[in-house]
């Protein structure tokens, strides 16, 4: 019996070693630069499938509120503002109601929306709500170049960024506008001075100025690429759907790539100025610390994820499952993993500013009717494509 136990332990150690080697080979990236990396695989409880998951103490669902979105309208969800209110951009396909186009405010219990009058008729094609929920940045792209506009949600100010701040001859290379987590920096990518080069455009809300910085070590691809600054403005995350990279600012102002890794389409985000989280190409959710090169495995078989504003909670989906999960981030672990909604295929999830609610936008399961873990209102169940999960 003892010999069998020893043999099993040896086999387990060999398996873990092989896994670490495979992960190391996968993380060599596309830069070709040698780097050392420590892979951490935390020992956590085994993950349960959605139909076996039980509600934990951290995630008791209270109410599910559907948003009143018409099938004739296209609602782009932007995020949360104060008072548990949701901001979206409504684009109607019906000409007779085109006057209702624009930014919409949904307040609890989310039964109707209110148009923000100050935003009507603004030609902003790419929108981004600041993480503090106070301001919207809008980016327009035309044959003459790009233009950036800031809008305060209280309607007090609409501020076009002066043309002299941004070189309008550059071609836009981003289809997503990113804010830093502290709502200070806005960033996107444009083509650079030389062939195949990109520049990072950064607007500093505090200084009120936009600047461009060359991005070195990241090849220009045909795919749209997003960029997100850290809170201190010293580093950026770049992602194009196939690769995620971290670049740091040099003394000359340019950003130089220090780390890259094959990625999926599930996104990436800063946890703090030194660590960021991203989804690998194989569905592994990683956390990387550039101070010591430590790459931690948080979850496996993940389809998408969203981190709360205080970076303490996470919502995520699993590959080949139609469910929304929530968990608590602690170190390199995800605790209290809980299925909070089943029967949905989410393509967008966003935590409220207080962490007390989760906004979900997705399509209903084709195989079965959605099954709510908490009872939903008796209203039209077909509207449960865009909804708010409120936790106790």
N, C-alpha and C positions, 0 to 999 in steps of 0.2 A: 504493500500500500504506500509506504513512504517513497519507494522508488518511482511509483506512478506519479505521486505528487511532485517530486523533484523534476521528473521528466516533463510534466505539464508546465511547471514554472519556467523551465529552460525554453520550451517551445513558445511560451507567452513572451519571454524576454526577446527571443529572436524575432517574433512577429512585430513587437513594438519597435525594435531597432530597424527592421526593414521598412516600416511605415515612416520612421523619421528620415531614412535615407531617401525614400521616394518623395517626401515633402520637400526635402532640401533640393532635390533635382528639379522639382516643379518650380521652385522659387528662384531659379537662376535668372529669370526675367529675360528681357530683350536687349538690355543695354550692353551686355558683353563684359561688363566690369566685374572683377572678382570682389566678393564681399563675404563677410562672415555673418552667420545667422544662427541664432539659438531658437529651436522650435520647442514650444511648451504645449503639451497635451494634458490638460487638467483632468483629474479623476472626478467625474461627476456621475450622478445617478443616471441610469439608462433612460433614454427618451421614450415616452409612451406615444403610441399612435393616437390620433385625434379622438377615436371612439372610446379610448380607455383613459384619456386624460381627465383628471378631476380638478375642481376648483381649489386653488390654494388660498391661504389667508390674505395674500397680497392682492388678489384679483377677483373680488366678488363683483359680478356684473349687476348693476342696479336697474338701468333702463336702456333701451335701444330706441333712438329717435331717427326715423327716416327723414331725409331732406326732400323737400317738394321740388323735384326736378322733372320737368316735362320731357317726354320722349322726343319732342320737336326741338329741344334745346340742347346745346352742348355746354356743359358747365366745367370749367377748369378750376379745380380746387387749389387755392393758394396757401391756406393755412389758417391759423388761429389768431385772434386778437383778444383784448381784455374782455372779462365777463363771460368767458366760455363761448364767445361768438366766433363764427366761421366766415372767412372771406373767400369769395369765388368770383370768377369772371364768366359771365353768361353771354354766349353767342347764339342768338336765335336764328334758326333756319327759315322762319316764317316771316316774310316781309312786313305783314300787317302789325307785327309786334316788335319790329326792329328797334323801336324807340326804347325798349327795355334793355337793350344791350349794355354791357359795361360791368363795373364792379358791383357785386351784390354782398349784402351783409345778412347773415342768418343768425338770429339770436334764439336762445332757448325759449320754448321747446321746438324751435326750428320748423314751425308750421308754414311760415312764409318768409320771403326775403324782402329786403329794402335796398333800393338802388342808392349808391353813393353819388349824389348829383354832381359833385365837383369833378368826377372822372369821366363824365359823358363826352363822347366824340374824341377822346384822346387816341391817337393812332399808335398804340403800344402793342407790338406783336409778341414780345417775349417779356413775361412778367415774373417778378419775384418778390414775395412778402418778407420783410425783415423778421428775424426770429422773435423779436420782442413784440411783434404784431402792430407796430406803429406807423410803418412807412412801406410804400410799394415802389419798386424800381421797375421802369418799363424801358425796353430796348426796341428801337425801330431800325430796320435795315432797308436801305433803298439803293438805287444805282449810284447815288452820291455818297454813300457810306452809312455809318451807324450814328445814332443819336440816343442819348440816355436822358430819361426824365424821372424825377422823384416826386411822389405824391404822398402827402400826409393824409392819413385816414380820417382825421378830424376835419378835413376840407380847408384847413388854414393856408395851405401853400401847395402850389404846383410849380416845381422848379426844374426847368430845362437846364441841362449841363451845357455850358458854353462850348461852341464848336471848337474853339482854340484849345480846349482841354483834351480833345480826342482827335487823332488824325483820321479824317473822314475818308481818306483814300484807301484805307485798309479794308480787306474783305473779312466779314464776320465768320468765325470758325466755331462758334458755340450756338447751341439751340436751347441752352439752359442758362439762366442768370443766377449766380450763387451769391449769397451773403455769408460773411463770417458769422460764427455762432454768437458773437457779442454785438451783432448788428452794426458794426463799424465799417467794414469793407464790403464793397460790391466788386465782383470780378467776372471777366469773360475773356475769350481768346480771339485774336485777330491775326491775320497773316503778318509776317515780319518783313525785315528789309531784304533778306536773301531768300533764294528759292528753297522751299521745304522748311523754313523757320517759322515759329510762332512767337507772338508777343502776348504777354499777360497785361490786360488793361485793368487797372485798379482804381476805383473811386473811393476816397477816404471821406466819410460823412463828416468827421470831426474837422478836418482841414478844409473840406469843401473843394477838393481838387482831384482831377483824374490824371493818372500817369501811365506810361507804358514801360514794360520791362521785358527784355529778351528772355525767352525760355530756351535753355540749352540742354541737349541730351534727350530730347523727345521729338521723334520724327513726325512730320506732318503727314497725316493720313486722310483718306477720302471721307472718313467718318467724322461726324460732329463730335467735338471734344469739350468737356466741361472742366472748370478750374475753380477751386475753393481755397480761400486764404485761411490760415490759422488766426486765432484771436490777436496774436502779437504782430501779425503781418510778416513774419520772417520766413514762413514756409507755405507751400501750396500743394494741394492734391490735384492731380490731373487724371482724367478718366475718359476713355473713348469706347467703352463697351468690351474691349478685348484686353486692355492693359490699364492698371492703376499705377501711378508713379507719384513719388514725393520729391519735391525740389525745394532747395533752400536758397535764400538770397545771399549773393556774394557782396563783397565790399563795393563793387562797381555797379550794383543794382540789379544785375541779371539773376535769374533763377536757374540753378543747375540741378539736374536730377541726381539724387543720391540713392534712390531705391525704386525698384519697380517689381511688379508681380502680375502674372496672368489673372484676369478678372472676368466676372460675368456682368450681366446687366443689372444686378441688384443694387449697385451703388456703393458709395464710400462716404465717410464723414469723419471729422475730427472729434476725438474724445477730449483732448486738451491740446496744449501747444506741442506736446512731445509724442502723443499717441494718436493713431487713427484706426478706424475699423473699416473693413472692406469685405466684399464677397468674392471668393475665388472662383475660377472658371469651373471647378467641379462641385460648387455648392457649399464649400467650406467657408464658414464665417471666421475671419481672422482679425486679430488685433496686433498691430505692429508698434513697437516702441523704438524710435530711431536713436535714443540715447545709448542703448546697449545692443541693438540689433535683435531683440527678442520678438519672435513671431509666435503668438499664442493662438491655439485653436479654441474657439468659443463654442461653436455648434457645427454640425454637419448636415448635409442634405437640405440646405436652406435655399428658398426661392427668392425672397426679398426680405428687407428689414427696415425698421425705422427706430431711431433712438430719441428718447424724450429730451426736452430742452436742458434739463439739469444733468443729462447723461447718466441717469440712474436706472432707467427702465428701457426695455426694448420690446417692440412688437415685430413679429416675423411670421413668415409662411414656410412651409416645407414642400420640397419637391413632390409632385404627384399627390398632394393632399389639398383638399378644398376647405381650409380652415385658417383662422387667425389665432396666433399664439401670443402670449405676453410673458415676460420674465423680468427678473431684477438683476441688474449688472452689479457684480461684486468681484473686483480683481479680474482674474481671468476666467470667471465662472458666470453662468447664467442660472440663477436660482428661481424657484417657484414657477417652473415652466408650466403654463396653463393654457388650455384651449378656451378662448373666450367667445368664439363664434365659429359655426360650422356651416358648410353649404355655400361658400362664397369663394371666388377666385379673385383676390385683391390685386390691383395694380397700383394702388397708392394708399399709404397709411401715414397719419400724422398725429402726434400727441399734442394735447392742449398745453397751454402755458403752465398750468398748475399740475400737470400729470394726472388729472382726475378723469380725463376722457380721451377717447381715441377716435379719430375721423377715418373712415374706411370708404374707399371707392373701388368698385370692382364689378364683376359680372356674376350672376347667379349660376349655381351648378346646373349643368344640363342633365345630370343623371338623377337628381332628386331635388325635392323642394328644400329650401333652406331650413335648417333646424337651429332655432335659437336656444342657447344655453340659458339665457334670461328671456322672459316673455317680452315680445315686441308689442307695440300698440296694435289695436285691432284694425287699423287703417289698411289701405291697399298694400298687401304684402309684396306685390310686384315692384313697389318703389324701393324695396330694401336692396338697392344696388349701391346707393350712396347713403351712408348713415353714420350716426354718432353712437359709440358705446360709452355709456357713463358708468364709472365704477363707484362702488360704495366707499 
